[in-house]
Amino acid sequence: MNFIKRGLLSITRNKGKSIILLLVIFVLGNLISGAISIQQATGNVETSIKEKLGAATTVELDYDALYEMSDEELREYEIKNLDLDLIKKIGGLSYVKYYDYNTNIQLGSKTLKSYRGEHQEDFETDDSFLSMDYKLKGINYAPVLDFEEQKAKLSDGRVFNTEEIENGSSVAIVSKKLADKNSLQIGDTFVLNSEIYGPSSDKPASTRDVVLEIIGFFEPQSVKKEEGSNKDQGMYDFMDMDFQNTIYVPNEVVLAENRAHMEEYIKSDPELAKLMENEEISEYYTPIFVLNKPEDSASFEEEVKPLLPELYTVRKASDQYETISAPIQSMSKLSNYVLIAAIITTVLIIGLVVLLFLRDRKRELGIYLSLGERRGRLVGQIILEVMIISLIGITLSLFTGNYLAQGVSDTMINAEKGQNNDDNWMYPISEIHSNLTTDDVIASYQVSLDASFIFLFYGVGIATILLSTILPLIYIIRLNPRKIML
């Protein structure tokens, strides 16, 4: 009788032992299946969210390092603005797909009505002062980086051309909702106003008018509130209102206003005028670099850091994932610990159970050896018996473990979310900031029973079972048939 047939008969004849081994493997398999399910789900979430966050990076002051400096060090330290040549040098690296550098200013308008949000249209404003509702966002990348990155889309008209950017032409792209509220069309002009104050004056020293021609309309994309979203309505309205009142213009338009403000400020302050007598008014830019792919972030940061002035650092859009993914990261860490513990426990327990069963079959194995059966065929028989029972137990635990993982995940997520329910208010707003929140991360979490999970689970399960049979196999190899039969 060949060893395969003997193995099948041994399983059916020793039903009690086979059922015990099956139950042990089923229970331990549930732990392994659940841990792998959670690991795969958290890995998929990280990949998905980081893709949504994009490959944008920026260079900015390291505020953590500034915070750690003493008051004396801060007084002595002079913070330098990023040099425009350095920004262009970084933008020319092979990792960069395209880049831009922006400068902003807040302006008001005596004739334009600002967009107040869908839920605040009846909000009353005080017309006795100029409300600085409009963010003039200067750009150097003519196609507009926000449009390229789908933060907004051009709904009508056109983007800037190179000549308009270089010459600082008085042209603008405004939001469609702002235009509709003020009955503006492509080709129309509108006026923004700025009030320039001195260092210690409550009244403006002078006012300036900025006349702009509309060349295009845009519609924000990244702040659209999805149906069923549980994001805070107030936060959504604030972000939407800020974006709708943003006006894209060439950088030089903004720089001209900033220079005018600074020049007036200097005139009103003799001490500052003396200090700035032989100095040029510095220009501050916020650079944005969009990389070819998110995986380039580490290499890009490594190459850029040595070029930066002191106290500057590289910030990546994907850094936000660490902030908003606390519940998912907690589950990922726990699932790693559970998986390791489950594998070790499986090896020890199954190895011990199989060894005890083999000791009960010592006489049977001794007879086979005395009749001339090779030890290798006996080893094959035991492995076959264990693997048949194991495959049944693993297959059953594949489904139940996946189901249990979903229940455990929901419980852990709700517990973690309760401890981090204020996180959505803590995200810094910046050019690379996304309005994704912890709720979005949780919504992306899904325990699924797909092909990759099945292959991985069977691979880990079978490898663990094979490893657990090493100890019992050593017992068979050391058997002495003469001593057994005496």
Stockholm file with secondary structure:
# STOCKHOLM 1.0

chainA/1-486         MNFIKRGLLSITRNKGKSIILLLVIFVLGNLISGAISIQQATGNVETSIKEKLGAATTVELDYDALYEMSDEELREYEIKNLDLDLIKKIGGLSYVKYYDYNTNIQLGSKTLKSYRGEHQEDFETDDSFLSMDYKLKGINYAPVLDFEEQKAKLSDGRVFNTEEIENGSSVAIVSKKLADKNSLQIGDTFVLNSEIYGPSSDKPASTRDVVLEIIGFFEPQSVKKEEGSNKDQGMYDFMDMDFQNTIYVPNEVVLAENRAHMEEYIKSDPELAKLMENEEISEYYTPIFVLNKPEDSASFEEEVKPLLPELYTVRKASDQYETISAPIQSMSKLSNYVLIAAIITTVLIIGLVVLLFLRDRKRELGIYLSLGERRGRLVGQIILEVMIISLIGITLSLFTGNYLAQGVSDTMINAEKGQNNDDNWMYPISEIHSNLTTDDVIASYQVSLDASFIFLFYGVGIATILLSTILPLIYIIRLNPRKIML
#=GR chainA/1-486 SS CCHHHHHHHHHHHTHHHHHHHHHHHHHHHHHHHHHHHHHHHHHHHHHHHHHHHCSEEEEEECHHHHHHSCHHHHHHCCCCCCCHHHHHHHHTSTTEEEEEEEEEEEEBCSSCCCCCCTTCTTCCCCTTSCCCCEEEEEESSTTCHHHHTTSEEEEEECCCCHHHHHHTCSEEEEEHHHHHHTTCCTTCEEEEEEEECCTTCSSCSEEEEEEEEEEEEEEECTTCCCTTCCSCHHHHHHHHHHHHTEEEEEHHHHHHHHHHHHHHHHHHCHHHHHHTTTCCCCCCCEEEEEESSGGGHHHHHHHHGGGSCTTEEEEEGGGHHHHHCHHHHHHHHHHHHHHHHHHHHHHHHHHHHHHHHHHHTHHHHHHHHHTTCCHHHHHHHHHHHHHHHHHHHHHHHHHHHHHHHHHHHHHHHHHHHHHTTTGGGCCCCCTTCCCCCHHHHHHHCCCCCCHHHHHHHHHHHHHHHHHHTHHHHHHHHTCCHHHHHC
#=GC SS_cons         CCHHHHHHHHHHHTHHHHHHHHHHHHHHHHHHHHHHHHHHHHHHHHHHHHHHHCSEEEEEECHHHHHHSCHHHHHHCCCCCCCHHHHHHHHTSTTEEEEEEEEEEEEBCSSCCCCCCTTCTTCCCCTTSCCCCEEEEEESSTTCHHHHTTSEEEEEECCCCHHHHHHTCSEEEEEHHHHHHTTCCTTCEEEEEEEECCTTCSSCSEEEEEEEEEEEEEEECTTCCCTTCCSCHHHHHHHHHHHHTEEEEEHHHHHHHHHHHHHHHHHHCHHHHHHTTTCCCCCCCEEEEEESSGGGHHHHHHHHGGGSCTTEEEEEGGGHHHHHCHHHHHHHHHHHHHHHHHHHHHHHHHHHHHHHHHHHTHHHHHHHHHTTCCHHHHHHHHHHHHHHHHHHHHHHHHHHHHHHHHHHHHHHHHHHHHHTTTGGGCCCCCTTCCCCCHHHHHHHCCCCCCHHHHHHHHHHHHHHHHHHTHHHHHHHHTCCHHHHHC
//
